[in-house]
Amino acid sequence: MIWLLTRPIVWPLKVGTGSAKVGYRTGRALGYRRVFVFFLGVAVGLLVAPMTGAALRERIRAMIEGDMANDPVPAEAPIGREHLAGVTSEGAR
């Protein structure tokens, strides 16, 4: 029964110890300078990003759904496939 009372205290400590252990092993494997430079690059990238994360997610969602009004590449040529088939068959004669 005592584990019910100590669980809210012990469990976060175990998780914190595990994440610290993973961080230590990553630092040993990659080197602290590389890890620091990587996170510095992430921080600078977030600071100079042209839009917020929510706006970027909305734009990506719209691109996936195909709702972009100013799509730089149209899905199909404006003339259509029938015209292309006619041009290729005329060239074969």
C-alpha positions, 0 to 999 in steps of 0.5 A, a space after each residue: 500500500 505504501 507504493 501508492 503513496 510514494 509512486 507520484 514522487 518516485 516515478 518522476 525521479 526514475 524518469 528524470 534519472 533515465 533521461 539524464 542517463 540518455 543525455 550523458 550517453 549521447 554526450 559521450 557518443 557524439 561529444 558535447 561540442 557537437 550536441 551544443 552546436 546542433 542545439 544552437 543551430 536549432 535555436 537560430 533556425 527557430 529565431 529566424 523562421 519566416 512564420 510561426 509553427 502553427 502557420 506552417 502546419 496549416 500551410 502544410 495541411 492545405 498543401 496535402 489536402 490540395 487546397 492551395 490557391 497559388 499552387 506553383 505546379 498545376 496538377 495537369 497541363 492547361 490543354 489536357 491529355 487529349 491534345 498531347 495524345 493528338 500531337 504525338 499521334 500526328 508526329 508518328 505519321 
